[in-house]
């Protein structure tokens, strides 16, 4: 079964343990205000404008974002970095977008990687049918699970979707015997509020023994140029909404005090 990806990134160090190769699948049901990968939203390849400055003049040309690939083609690229991944305790991470928007392709990728002995991770928003999680469960070594906003109306305002499906899937997944690492994007006034952090803590605390780690991911605006390329209106929060290091440390300490292992960044 072919699928659509928009990037394969070797030597990734923020997408799970060790040095990894991250495969970015296209398509995402969320529209997070702070998203730095808007090219991941639409499930099909799309055209984007690309500017080139030559002799002081600007020229624009079109480029295609996203390509159709087979499982065999992806695996061929991944194998190139096998030694580095294995020696570092790394592996392969499937991200997006939301990789579970292509459940059949993702399942085949995971199975192929699993059968070749790779450590596999899936970076997910949790917004997918439970049956899709059941399908990939046997071939996934680690889930990187996003928890963004606990208040449902605020979650809908910030991401475009309700959080109910993601929370229900988490409550099921945490009891399936697979390692789970939580990822929390920290955006001042949106996700990094005291109310939201306390609500996340209350939700996760019963599962402190099952959760291997919480990754705190500070907001950045590095993807703002992508909106221009795609002709999209950028609604990313201002740069001032990036929490200061002291704020991140304070949030981290809240979780440490409850028994969680914390990492700043992925």
C-alpha positions, 0 to 999 in steps of 0.5 A: 500500500503506498502512502503520502509523506512530506519528509524523512529526517535522519539524525533526529534527536527530539523524536524519542530515545537515541538518534532516530530517523523520523518519517513525516506522514501527510495529513492532520485533522487538527489545526493547532494555532501554534503549528509549525508544520502546516504543510502536514495538514492536507493529506495529498501532495500540494503546490507551494510557492518558492522564492529565489533571489538572484542578482537582487531580483525575486523569482517565484517558482512552484514546488510540490510538498508531499510525495507518494511512496511505497513501504519498500521505498521508505525502508530503503531510506531508513536502512541507510542510518541503521548502524547509527540508530542502533548504536545510539539506542534510537530507531524510527519515529513516525510523525506528521501531521497525524500519522494515523490519518493513513492507518493502513500505510502506517501499519505496514510501515510499522510492521516492516520496521518491527520485523527488521528489528527497529525500535519504532515510535508513533508521535500522535495527537490521539485524534484517531479511531481506537480501532486504528490504535489497535491495528498498530499496537503490536508493532509500536515500541513507544507512543509519543502522545500529545496532551495539549489542553484539558478544557474541551472548549479551549482545546477546540478553540486552540486546535479545531477539534474536541479533546474527548477522542484523544483523552478516551484513547489515552485512557485505553492505551495506557493500560495496553502494556506499551511504553507511553511518553507524554508531550506537552506543547508550552504556549504562554496564555494557551497551554502553559497556563497554571490552570491547564498545567494543573488539569493535565497533572490531575489527569496524568497523576493516576498513571505516573508509573506507566508514563515513562517521561513527559516532554515539555516542548516550548513554542517557537515560530520557526515555521512561519515562513511555511504559511507564506509558501502555502498561501495560508493565513498564519494565526501563530501566537506572537513570539512573546508567547514563548515561555521563558526558561524559568517558566518552563523550569517551574512547570517541570518542577510541578510534574517532578514533584508528582513523580514524573520524569521530565525532559525539556524538548523531545 
